[in-house]
Structure formats: C-alpha cells, structure tokens
Amino acid sequence: MPELPEVEVVWRGLARWVTGRIIEGVEVIDPRSLRRHVPGVEDFRGRVTGARVTDVVRRGKFLWLTLEDRDHRADAPQVALMAHLGMSGQLLIEEADAPREKHLKVRLSLSAARGEDGSAPLPADLRFVDQRIFGGMFVADLEPTVDGQPGGTGASALPLIPHQAAHIARDPLDPAFSVEDFHHRLRARRTGLKRALLDQGLISGIGNIYADEALWAARFHYARPTDTMRRPDTLRIVEAATSVMARALAAGGTSFDSLYVNVNGASGYFARDLEAYGRSGLPCRRCAAEGRHTLLRRESFMNRSSCLCPYCQPRPRNARP
C-alpha cells in the first residue's frame, strides 16, 4: 500500500500536470471503481465531464481535485473529485493513444495544455489503474474544516475538505500540522507509540514502513507508553518521521510493491536506504558506526511486524503495545 511520500509524489505530479485543465470526457471501464459514488456511473460522468480542475489537494493518503462548475455558476456547490489509492491504485498521466494498462478502471480525457515552459504539449489522459480494486474515485461535496485551516496541502489553501476525509488528521508534511496539538492528543491516547503513529485520526500518512524507520531514528521502542511522552520526546518522533518521509520523497518513495509508480510511471528507490524495516537479522548500522555489533530484530505487532534494534530501542518496563 502506498504511504504518504508515495502519495505526495503523485500529488505533486497531478498538481503540475492536471491543474487548470478541463475534464472533457469520462470512460468507465470497471464500475466497481466507482462504488463509492453512490448515485452511480452516469451521475459521476455527468458531474465530472466539462468541469475544470482548479486545484489538487492531499490530506494524508487522500487526494482530491477541486472542480469548477462547467457553467461557472457562483452559486454552484463546491465539489471535488476524490481518488483513494487503496492497496494498489495508481493515477497515471498518459498520451491518449498509449496502450491501455491491464487493470485500467477509469479514463479521464483532459483538455489540451502545454508544460510550464510552454513547449511540449501535456499528455491528454488521466488514468486510474487498480489491480486489487480496493481504491476508487467519487465526487464529494466540500465542507468547512473544523480548525479553519486549509483542507490539506494544495495551492489554493481553501479551508474546505470532503466529508469523507474530514476524520483524517493532518500529517507531518502539512504546513498546518501542529506539534503542540499532536502532543496533547498523543498523551491522551494512553497506548503504545507505534499504535498511535498508525492511527490516522491522530496523525496521518504514517504506515508500517515509516513508523519503523521513524522509531529507529528517534531511538524509541514501539511499545513506549504515549502518556509518558514529554514535549521533547514528541518533537523528536515528529522530526524523525518528517526527516524519513522527506528523504523518501526525494527518492520518489519506497516501491516495495511493483504496483506503486508515480504519475509518470516511475518507481521510487528509497527501499535501498531503509535502516530498520525489512532488515531483521542484519546489523544495525548505527551500532556498527559506534563500534557495536547488534542484529535488528523482527517482532510481531498488530497482525504485522516491527523491526527494531534491541540496543538502540530497548523495551520499556511499562511497555504498552
């Protein structure tokens, strides 16, 4: 499943290649990918065709394209085309005559446009591809954000968000993310630290891979009780998560799953630089740099696993998994 850096890469590509263009046509190859759009395929097609994409916004792993009414009516409800990638969803920008992907589900035809330098024309298709069909697309009304801040990371900074994403907390890459607010809510959880980091209602965008990486970088055990976290501790884990995801973003993502590619079809390479996740039985690089030989360990956690260094991340006496 793509994590926040992978979705951020897709968001950046969409913002650059899709913003300002009109959706001139909609082809639904597999209606199952529109199952979240309750009114059905024809309603989806009618609401999207002719609309102009005014912005692309990301909140956690949710992406949406804000749409302007085709008739430019001032009283038209503000809506968004939402795309949830699920386990294997991809949003790809392709030429109209490019071969169809095996698992192509929805194809949007975009109005003609040129690149930022005004030279080469941009590809005409935005394609939603999904092998496992856990993701999907749907049109949603926008509502005011609870905190009055922008709905997510985007160019327009509108304090609006789709109802379906309103429960998702802000992520560490969001300019409106508040460490102080996160600290108070974290301490109130009274659970294990990794379990809290995976709670998308508390802090979004962190999955199993980056949780392990952030915990290793900050030297915290996954079972550290959240109610024992001091402000410097909270700042340390947030800075570690931000740094890990920023480095992954620079590399284009982790790409453990060959299904993940960005809008241009290119995979990321951060998997080569992971310090903890997937390295069970291998030496801890930090310990090696400090003259110790410690093997990373894999432990069962929430029907999945955690990889950690038993020396750098000792289990607390009052562990709370």
C-alpha positions in Angstrom: 0.0 0.0 0.0 1.4 3.4 -0.9 2.4 5.5 2.2 2.5 9.3 2.5 5.7 10.0 0.5 4.4 7.9 -2.4 1.0 9.8 -2.3 2.9 13.1 -2.1 4.8 12.3 -5.2 1.6 11.5 -7.0 0.1 14.8 -5.7 3.0 16.9 -7.0 2.7 15.3 -10.4 -1.1 15.9 -10.6 -0.7 19.5 -9.4 1.8 20.1 -12.1 0.1 18.2 -15.0 -3.7 18.5 -14.3 -4.4 21.8 -12.6 -6.3 24.2 -14.8 -7.4 21.6 -17.3 -11.0 20.7 -18.2 -12.2 17.1 -18.0 -13.6 16.7 -21.5 -14.6 13.0 -21.3 -15.0 10.2 -18.9 -14.7 6.5 -19.7 -15.6 4.0 -17.0 -14.1 0.6 -17.8 -14.9 -1.0 -14.5 -17.9 0.4 -12.5 -16.5 -1.3 -9.3 -14.0 1.5 -9.0 -16.9 4.0 -8.7 -18.7 2.0 -6.0 -18.2 4.9 -3.5 -20.1 7.2 -5.9 -23.5 6.1 -4.7 -25.6 7.8 -7.4 -23.9 5.7 -10.0 -21.8 5.8 -13.1 -24.0 8.2 -15.2 -24.2 10.7 -12.4 -20.4 10.5 -12.0 -19.9 11.1 -15.7 -22.4 14.0 -15.7 -20.8 15.8 -12.7 -17.3 15.4 -13.9 -17.5 16.0 -17.7 -16.9 19.6 -18.5 -15.6 20.6 -15.1 -12.3 22.4 -14.7 -9.7 21.2 -12.2 -8.9 24.3 -10.1 -6.5 22.6 -7.6 -5.2 19.3 -6.4 -5.1 18.7 -2.7 -3.7 16.0 -0.4 -4.5 15.2 3.2 -2.8 12.1 4.5 -3.2 9.5 1.8 -6.4 11.1 0.4 -6.2 13.0 -2.8 -8.8 15.2 -4.4 -9.2 17.5 -7.4 -11.3 20.6 -6.7 -13.7 21.1 -9.6 -15.3 24.3 -11.0 -18.8 24.0 -12.4 -18.9 23.8 -16.2 -21.3 26.8 -16.3 -19.1 28.8 -13.9 -22.2 29.5 -11.7 -21.3 31.4 -8.5 -24.0 29.5 -6.5 -22.8 26.1 -7.6 -21.8 23.8 -4.7 -18.1 23.3 -4.3 -17.2 19.8 -5.1 -14.1 17.6 -5.5 -13.2 14.5 -7.4 -11.7 12.2 -4.8 -9.2 9.4 -5.6 -8.4 6.9 -2.9 -5.5 4.7 -4.0 -6.3 1.8 -1.6 -3.8 -1.0 -1.8 -2.8 -0.8 -5.4 -4.4 2.2 -7.0 -2.4 4.4 -9.5 -3.1 7.7 -11.1 -1.2 7.9 -14.4 -0.8 10.7 -16.9 -0.6 9.1 -20.4 -0.9 10.0 -24.0 -4.4 9.3 -25.4 -3.0 6.6 -27.8 -0.8 4.9 -25.2 -1.5 1.2 -24.7 -4.2 0.5 -22.1 -3.0 -0.8 -18.8 -4.2 -4.3 -17.9 -6.0 -3.0 -14.8 -7.3 0.3 -16.2 -10.6 1.2 -14.5 -11.4 4.9 -15.3 -10.0 7.1 -18.0 -10.4 10.9 -18.0 -9.7 12.9 -21.2 -8.2 16.3 -20.4 -8.2 19.5 -22.4 -5.1 20.4 -24.4 -2.3 22.1 -22.4 1.4 22.7 -22.5 4.2 22.4 -20.0 5.4 25.1 -17.7 7.9 26.3 -20.3 5.1 26.4 -23.0 6.9 24.0 -25.3 5.8 20.3 -25.3 2.0 19.5 -25.0 1.0 17.6 -21.9 -0.4 14.1 -22.2 -4.2 14.0 -22.6 -5.3 11.2 -20.3 -5.6 10.9 -16.6 -6.0 7.1 -15.9 -7.0 5.3 -12.7 -5.4 1.9 -12.6 -6.1 -0.6 -9.8 -5.3 -4.3 -9.7 -6.9 -5.1 -6.4 -9.8 -2.7 -6.6 -9.6 -1.5 -3.0 -9.3 2.1 -4.2 -11.7 4.1 -6.2 -13.0 7.5 -7.4 -16.1 9.5 -6.4 -17.4 13.1 -6.4 -17.8 14.6 -3.0 -19.2 17.9 -1.6 -16.7 20.1 0.2 -17.4 21.4 3.7 -15.5 23.8 6.1 -12.6 22.4 8.0 -13.0 22.3 11.8 -9.9 24.3 12.5 -10.4 26.9 9.8 -7.1 25.9 8.2 -6.7 24.7 4.6 -8.2 21.3 3.9 -4.8 19.9 3.0 -1.7 20.5 1.0 -2.6 22.4 -2.1 -2.1 25.7 -4.0 -5.4 27.4 -3.1 -5.4 27.0 0.7 -9.2 26.8 0.8 -10.5 25.9 4.3 -12.6 23.2 2.7 -12.5 19.4 2.8 -14.6 16.5 1.5 -16.7 15.0 4.3 -15.1 11.6 3.6 -11.7 12.9 4.6 -12.7 15.1 7.5 -11.8 12.4 10.0 -8.2 12.2 8.8 -5.7 14.1 10.9 -3.1 16.3 9.5 0.3 14.8 8.6 3.8 16.0 9.4 4.3 17.4 5.9 1.2 19.5 6.2 2.1 23.2 6.8 -0.9 23.4 9.2 0.3 20.4 11.3 0.6 21.4 15.0 3.2 19.6 17.1 1.7 21.1 20.3 -1.8 19.8 19.4 -0.4 16.4 18.4 1.5 16.2 21.7 -1.6 16.7 23.8 -3.7 14.3 21.8 -0.8 11.7 21.8 -0.5 11.8 25.6 -4.3 11.4 26.0 -4.3 8.2 23.9 -2.6 6.0 26.6 -1.4 3.4 24.2 1.8 2.2 22.6 3.7 4.8 20.5 3.7 2.8 17.2 0.0 2.1 17.5 -0.6 5.8 18.0 1.6 6.7 14.9 -0.5 4.3 12.8 -3.8 6.0 14.0 -4.8 8.1 11.0 -7.2 10.1 13.2 -4.3 11.2 15.4 -1.6 11.8 12.8 -2.0 10.7 9.2 0.2 9.4 6.5 2.5 7.1 8.6 2.3 3.4 7.7 4.2 0.4 9.0 7.4 1.2 6.9 7.9 4.8 8.0 6.7 4.1 11.6 9.6 1.6 12.0 12.0 4.0 10.3 10.9 6.9 12.5 11.1 4.9 15.7 14.6 3.7 14.9 15.8 7.2 14.0 14.3 8.6 17.3 15.5 5.6 19.3 12.0 4.8 20.7 10.6 1.3 21.2 7.3 0.7 19.5 5.7 0.0 22.9 6.7 3.2 24.6 3.6 4.4 26.5 2.3 7.6 24.9 1.2 9.1 28.2 4.9 9.2 29.2 5.9 11.2 26.2 7.3 14.6 27.1 7.3 17.5 24.7 10.9 17.0 23.6 10.1 13.3 23.0 7.1 14.2 20.9 9.2 16.7 18.9 11.8 14.1 18.4 9.5 11.5 16.9 7.8 14.1 14.7 11.1 15.4 13.4 12.3 11.8 12.8 9.1 10.9 10.9 9.3 14.2 8.9 13.0 13.6 8.0 12.4 10.0 7.0 9.5 10.9 4.8 11.3 13.9 3.3 14.2 11.6 2.3 11.8 9.0 0.8 10.1 11.8 -1.1 13.4 12.9 -2.6 13.9 9.3 -3.8 10.3 9.0 -5.1 9.0 6.5 -2.5 9.8 3.0 -1.4 8.4 0.9 -4.2 8.4 -2.5 -2.3 5.3 -3.2 -4.4 5.9 -3.0 -8.1 2.3 -1.7 -8.3 3.4 1.7 -7.0 4.5 4.2 -9.6 4.2 7.9 -9.8 2.1 9.8 -12.4 4.9 9.3 -15.0 5.2 5.6 -14.3 8.5 5.8 -12.5 9.2 3.8 -9.3 10.9 5.1 -6.2 14.2 3.8 -4.8 14.1 4.7 -1.0 13.9 1.0 -0.2 17.6 0.8 -0.6 18.1 3.3 2.2 15.9 1.8 4.9 17.5 1.4 8.3 15.0 -0.9 10.1 12.1 -2.1 8.1 12.7 -5.4 6.4 16.2 -5.7 7.8 15.6 -8.3 10.5 18.8 -10.3 11.2 21.0 -7.7 9.7 23.4 -5.4 11.6 22.2 -2.1 13.0 24.1 0.5 11.0 24.1 3.0 13.9 25.5 0.4 16.3 28.1 -0.6 13.8 29.2 3.0 13.4 29.6 3.2 17.2 31.6 0.0 17.3 28.9 -2.4 18.4 27.5 -5.5 16.7 23.8 -5.7 17.1 21.4 -7.5 14.9 18.0 -6.0 14.1 15.0 -8.0 15.4 11.6 -8.6 14.0 8.7 -8.8 16.5 5.0 -9.5 16.0 2.8 -6.4 16.2 -0.9 -5.9 15.4 -1.1 -8.8 12.9 2.0 -7.4 11.2 5.6 -6.9 12.4 8.0 -4.3 13.8 11.7 -4.2 13.1 13.9 -2.6 15.7 17.4 -2.6 17.3 17.3 -4.1 20.8 20.2 -1.9 21.9 19.1 1.4 20.4 15.4 0.8 21.2 15.2 -1.1 24.5 11.8 -2.3 25.6 10.4 -0.1 28.4 9.4 -1.7 31.6 5.9 -0.3 31.3 5.5 -1.3 27.7 2.1 -0.8 26.2 1.9 -2.5 22.7 
